[in-house]
Amino acid sequence: MMISDRNQSAVVIFILLGFSEYPEFQILLFLVFLAIYVITVMGNLGMIAIIIMNPKLHTPMYVFLKQLSFVDFCYSTAVTPKLLENLVAEDRTMSIPTCITQYFFTDNCALTETFMLAVMAYDRFVAICNPLLYVVNMSEKRCALLMAAAYSWGIFFSLLFTYTILILSFCGTNTINNFVCEYSGILSASCSDKHFSQLIFFIFINFTMLSTLVVIFTSYVFIFVTVMKIHSARARHKAFSTCASHLTAVGIFYGTVLFLYSIPNTKSSWFPVKIGSVLYAVVIRMLNPLIYSLRNNDVKETLRKLMTNK
């Protein structure tokens, strides 16, 4: 990472403004985000524990769900503790290595999650459209390969985007009007030419989002056509119910991404950006285990058994 010659003697730092515009609400926001983080950790780790303990849940759908919960836990842990610290601390500074490290981990988790959501859609497609070949098509080996591909996807692109940040120059004190080190905020703080970094990010982030959306959309088109051919209304309802949790999670995830994408990159847009960032970085990570546990009979049955045994 480069620093301009005239500022080599200066300490280069980032300041995360977070919610400093509302000093009177800092304690309330701290309590709200702390509660969300506790629910997120308990929900995701609880989901992982339930799937591990119940042999009935050792199927591809729950293997992918376990990994999704792990990614959500990692993402939330990379963001929320620092957010909580900044709500009660006077010093909101962050060194460049720390900021970029946070960005790498959050970006890695986010990109891995997009791939996992696509894999989960493909899993539902195979289960409903080719049930007789499900065991073969979604074998343990293939599930492991898909998970390895998801993590490799996240690592590769997050390393690429991190590299486009490391080649930039930063001078003196830089402010990021957000509570997390995100790409546009880091780029806006740079004092060097950003066109190459912006181009690389624009091309590959759009490729990632569009390619995974195509897989999800195509899978559900085939699922819808197949289910509508089923004569039994009860069987149609059962088939759709197995997709309800995933569709809800996909709708919330991509809906939030599209909301953030549609906000113009201007100084006056800081408030909707922060609202969208809260939904994306904090709330979604809490909602995913709740969505899958409340709408999944196998998970609810396991929870009831655990509560009864206690």
C-alpha positions in Angstrom: 0.0 0.0 0.0 1.4 3.4 -1.0 1.4 6.7 0.8 2.2 9.9 -0.9 5.7 11.2 -0.3 4.7 14.5 1.2 2.7 12.7 3.9 5.1 9.9 4.8 5.7 11.4 8.2 2.0 11.7 8.9 0.1 8.8 10.5 -2.4 7.5 8.0 -5.7 6.4 9.7 -9.4 6.0 9.0 -12.2 7.4 11.2 -15.5 5.5 11.1 -18.1 8.1 11.8 -20.8 5.5 12.4 -23.8 7.0 14.1 -21.9 10.0 15.7 -24.5 12.4 14.3 -26.8 11.1 17.0 -24.9 11.4 20.3 -28.2 11.3 22.3 -29.0 7.8 20.9 -25.6 6.2 21.3 -26.5 4.1 24.4 -29.9 3.1 22.9 -28.2 2.0 19.7 -25.6 0.1 21.6 -28.2 -1.9 23.5 -30.2 -2.6 20.3 -27.1 -3.7 18.3 -25.9 -5.7 21.3 -29.2 -7.6 21.5 -29.1 -8.2 17.7 -25.6 -9.6 17.9 -26.4 -11.9 20.8 -29.5 -13.2 18.9 -27.3 -13.6 15.8 -24.6 -15.6 17.6 -27.0 -17.8 19.5 -29.2 -18.3 16.4 -26.4 -19.2 14.0 -24.4 -21.3 16.4 -27.6 -22.9 17.6 -28.5 -23.8 14.1 -25.1 -25.4 13.5 -25.4 -27.4 16.8 -28.9 -28.6 15.9 -27.8 -29.8 12.5 -24.7 -31.6 13.9 -26.6 -33.3 16.7 -29.6 -34.6 14.7 -28.6 -37.4 12.2 -31.9 -36.8 10.4 -30.6 -33.4 9.3 -27.4 -34.7 7.8 -28.7 -34.1 4.3 -27.3 -31.8 1.6 -29.9 -29.1 2.3 -28.9 -28.9 5.9 -25.2 -29.2 5.2 -25.5 -26.0 3.1 -27.6 -24.4 5.8 -25.0 -25.2 8.4 -22.3 -23.5 6.2 -24.6 -20.5 5.6 -25.0 -20.1 9.4 -21.3 -20.3 9.9 -20.7 -17.6 7.2 -23.4 -15.3 8.8 -21.7 -15.8 12.2 -18.3 -14.9 10.8 -19.7 -11.8 9.0 -21.5 -10.5 12.1 -18.5 -11.1 14.3 -16.3 -9.1 11.8 -18.6 -6.1 11.9 -20.7 -5.8 15.1 -18.1 -5.8 17.9 -16.3 -2.8 16.3 -19.7 -1.1 15.8 -20.5 -1.6 19.5 -17.1 -0.2 20.4 -17.5 2.9 18.3 -20.9 3.6 19.9 -19.4 4.0 23.4 -15.8 5.0 22.7 -14.6 8.5 22.0 -11.8 7.3 19.7 -13.3 6.0 16.4 -10.0 5.7 14.6 -8.9 2.6 12.8 -5.5 1.9 11.2 -5.4 1.1 7.5 -4.3 -2.6 8.0 -7.2 -3.1 10.5 -9.7 -1.5 8.2 -8.6 -3.4 5.1 -8.5 -6.7 7.1 -12.1 -6.1 8.2 -13.1 -5.3 4.6 -11.4 -8.6 3.4 -13.3 -10.8 5.9 -16.7 -9.1 5.4 -16.3 -9.2 1.6 -15.2 -12.8 1.8 -18.2 -13.8 3.8 -20.6 -11.8 1.6 -19.3 -13.3 -1.7 -19.3 -16.8 -0.2 -22.9 -16.3 0.9 -24.0 -15.3 -2.6 -22.5 -18.5 -4.0 -24.1 -20.6 -1.2 -27.6 -19.2 -1.9 -27.2 -20.2 -5.5 -26.0 -23.7 -4.5 -29.0 -24.0 -2.2 -31.3 -23.1 -5.0 -29.7 -25.8 -7.2 -30.1 -28.3 -4.4 -33.9 -27.6 -4.3 -34.0 -27.8 -8.1 -32.5 -31.3 -8.0 -34.6 -32.4 -5.1 -37.9 -31.4 -6.8 -37.2 -31.8 -10.5 -35.0 -34.9 -10.3 -35.9 -36.6 -7.0 -34.9 -40.1 -8.2 -31.4 -38.9 -9.0 -31.1 -36.7 -5.9 -28.8 -39.1 -4.0 -26.5 -39.4 -7.0 -26.5 -35.7 -8.1 -26.1 -34.4 -4.5 -23.7 -37.0 -3.2 -21.5 -36.2 -0.2 -18.5 -35.7 -2.6 -20.4 -33.3 -4.8 -21.7 -31.3 -1.7 -18.1 -31.0 -0.5 -16.9 -29.8 -3.9 -19.7 -27.2 -4.0 -18.8 -25.9 -0.6 -15.2 -25.8 -1.5 -16.1 -23.8 -4.6 -18.2 -21.4 -2.6 -15.3 -20.6 -0.2 -12.8 -20.5 -3.0 -15.1 -18.1 -4.9 -15.3 -15.8 -1.8 -11.5 -15.9 -1.2 -10.5 -15.3 -4.8 -12.7 -12.2 -5.4 -12.2 -10.8 -1.9 -8.4 -11.0 -2.5 -8.8 -9.4 -5.9 -10.9 -6.5 -4.5 -8.5 -6.1 -1.6 -5.6 -5.9 -4.0 -7.3 -3.0 -5.8 -7.4 -1.2 -2.5 -3.8 -2.0 -1.6 -2.4 -0.3 -4.8 -4.1 3.0 -3.8 -2.5 5.9 -1.8 -3.9 7.2 1.4 -2.9 10.5 2.9 -3.3 11.6 6.6 -6.6 11.3 8.3 -9.5 9.8 6.2 -13.2 9.7 7.3 -15.6 6.9 6.3 -19.2 8.0 6.8 -20.3 4.5 7.8 -19.8 2.0 10.7 -17.9 -0.6 8.6 -15.0 -0.4 6.2 -16.8 -1.0 3.0 -15.4 -0.6 -0.6 -16.8 2.7 -1.7 -16.0 4.3 1.7 -12.3 3.2 1.4 -12.1 4.3 -2.2 -13.5 7.7 -1.5 -10.8 8.3 1.2 -8.0 7.6 -1.3 -5.9 10.5 -2.6 -4.8 8.6 -5.8 -6.4 7.7 -9.1 -9.2 5.2 -8.5 -10.4 4.4 -12.0 -8.7 1.0 -12.3 -9.9 -0.1 -8.9 -13.5 1.0 -9.6 -13.5 -0.7 -13.0 -12.3 -4.0 -11.6 -14.8 -3.9 -8.8 -17.7 -2.9 -11.1 -17.0 -5.7 -13.6 -16.5 -8.6 -11.1 -19.1 -7.6 -8.5 -21.7 -7.4 -11.2 -20.5 -10.7 -12.7 -20.9 -12.3 -9.2 -24.3 -11.0 -8.5 -25.7 -11.6 -12.0 -24.3 -15.2 -12.3 -25.7 -16.3 -8.9 -29.0 -14.6 -9.6 -29.2 -16.4 -13.0 -28.7 -19.8 -11.2 -31.3 -19.0 -8.5 -33.9 -17.6 -11.0 -33.4 -20.5 -13.5 -33.6 -23.1 -10.7 -36.9 -21.7 -9.4 -38.4 -21.4 -12.9 -37.9 -25.1 -13.4 -39.1 -25.8 -9.9 -42.3 -23.8 -10.5 -43.0 -25.5 -13.8 -42.4 -29.0 -12.2 -44.6 -28.3 -9.2 -47.5 -26.9 -11.2 -47.6 -30.2 -13.1 -48.3 -32.1 -9.8 -52.0 -32.9 -9.6 -52.2 -33.1 -5.8 -52.7 -29.7 -4.1 -51.2 -31.2 -0.9 -48.1 -32.4 -2.8 -47.7 -29.0 -4.5 -47.9 -27.2 -1.1 -45.4 -29.6 0.4 -43.0 -29.0 -2.5 -43.3 -25.2 -2.3 -42.9 -25.2 1.5 -39.5 -26.8 1.1 -38.4 -23.7 -0.9 -40.2 -21.1 1.2 -37.3 -20.4 3.7 -34.7 -20.2 1.0 -36.9 -17.9 -1.2 -37.5 -15.6 1.8 -33.7 -15.4 2.6 -32.9 -14.8 -1.1 -35.5 -12.1 -1.3 -34.3 -10.2 1.8 -30.6 -10.6 0.8 -30.8 -9.5 -2.8 -33.5 -6.9 -2.0 -31.1 -5.2 0.4 -28.3 -5.4 -2.1 -30.4 -3.8 -4.9 -31.5 -1.1 -2.4 -27.9 -0.3 -1.7 -27.0 -0.5 -5.4 -29.8 2.0 -6.3 -28.7 4.7 -3.9 -26.8 7.5 -5.7 -23.2 7.9 -4.6 -23.5 11.4 -3.2 -22.8 13.1 0.2 -26.5 13.6 0.8 -27.2 9.9 0.5 -25.3 8.9 3.7 -28.5 8.2 5.7 -30.1 5.6 3.4 -26.7 4.0 2.9 -26.3 3.5 6.6 -29.8 2.1 6.9 -29.1 -0.3 4.1 -25.8 -1.2 5.6 -27.5 -2.0 8.9 -29.9 -4.3 7.2 -27.3 -6.0 5.1 -24.4 -6.2 7.7 -26.4 -6.7 10.9 -30.1 -7.6 10.6 -29.9 -10.2 7.8 -27.3 -12.2 9.8 -29.9 -12.4 12.6 -32.9 -13.1 10.4 -31.5 -16.1 8.4 -31.5 -18.6 11.3 -34.9 -17.3 12.5 -36.3 -17.8 9.0 -35.0 -21.3 8.6 -36.0 -22.4 12.1 -39.5 -20.9 12.1 -40.4 -22.3 8.6 -38.7 -25.7 8.9 -40.6 -28.5 10.5 -37.5 -30.7 11.0 -35.6 -27.9 12.8 -38.6 -27.1 15.0 -39.1 -30.8 15.8 -35.4 -31.0 16.9 -35.8 -27.9 19.0 -38.9 -29.3 20.7 -37.0 -32.6 21.5 -34.1 -30.7 23.0 -36.5 -28.6 25.2 -38.4 -31.7 26.3 -35.2 -33.5 27.3 -34.2 -30.5 29.4 
